[in-house]
Amino acid sequence: MIFTAQIKVMPLKNLLDPQGKAVLGGLANLGITGVNDVRIGKQIELQIEADDETTAREKAEEAAKKLLANQVMEMYDIVIS
């Protein structure tokens, strides 16, 4: 069975996000007001072949921990469908 794992990786809340700050400044320069904060992350989609959803989630979790997210600076969330 093929499962789709969507992994959303974002900087930890208590860490500075330089990309987000740059975008926030750019929005202000464009006259776009009312935006208080910007956080930039990434979304990764994996097509996983597995016998069941639990196994697919385990594979996605392993990929996120070992390669896709730097757990010192980032958090991640996984959705399997």
C-alpha positions in Angstrom: 0.0 0.0 0.0 1.2 3.5 -0.8 0.9 6.2 1.9 1.6 10.0 1.6 3.5 11.5 4.4 3.4 15.3 4.7 6.2 16.5 6.9 6.1 20.2 8.0 9.4 21.5 9.4 9.5 24.8 11.2 12.1 26.6 13.3 11.6 26.3 17.0 9.5 29.1 18.5 12.2 30.4 20.8 14.8 30.7 18.0 15.4 33.7 15.7 14.2 33.1 12.1 16.3 35.3 9.9 14.4 34.4 6.7 11.1 35.3 8.5 12.5 38.6 9.7 13.7 39.4 6.2 10.2 38.7 4.8 8.6 40.7 7.5 10.8 43.7 6.6 10.0 43.2 2.9 6.3 43.2 3.6 6.6 46.4 5.6 8.6 48.0 2.7 5.8 47.0 0.3 3.3 48.8 2.5 1.7 45.5 3.7 0.7 46.2 7.3 -0.8 44.3 10.1 1.7 41.3 9.8 3.3 40.9 13.3 5.6 37.9 12.6 6.7 35.6 9.8 8.2 32.2 10.3 9.7 30.3 7.2 9.7 26.6 7.1 9.5 23.8 4.6 7.0 21.1 3.7 8.2 17.7 2.4 6.0 15.1 0.9 7.0 11.4 0.9 5.3 8.6 -1.0 5.9 5.6 1.3 5.2 1.9 0.5 4.2 0.2 3.7 1.9 -2.5 5.0 0.0 -0.2 7.2 -0.3 3.4 8.4 1.7 2.8 11.6 4.7 1.5 9.6 4.5 4.4 7.1 4.5 6.8 10.1 7.5 5.1 11.6 9.4 5.4 8.3 8.4 9.1 8.0 9.5 9.7 11.6 12.8 8.1 11.0 13.4 10.2 7.9 12.5 13.4 9.7 14.7 12.6 12.7 17.7 11.5 10.6 17.7 13.8 7.6 14.8 16.2 7.1 14.8 18.2 10.4 17.6 19.5 12.6 16.0 18.8 16.0 18.3 21.3 17.7 16.8 24.1 15.7 13.6 22.8 14.2 10.4 21.0 15.1 8.3 18.8 12.7 4.8 17.5 12.3 3.8 14.5 10.3 0.4 13.8 8.6 -0.1 10.4 6.9 -2.8 9.9 4.3 
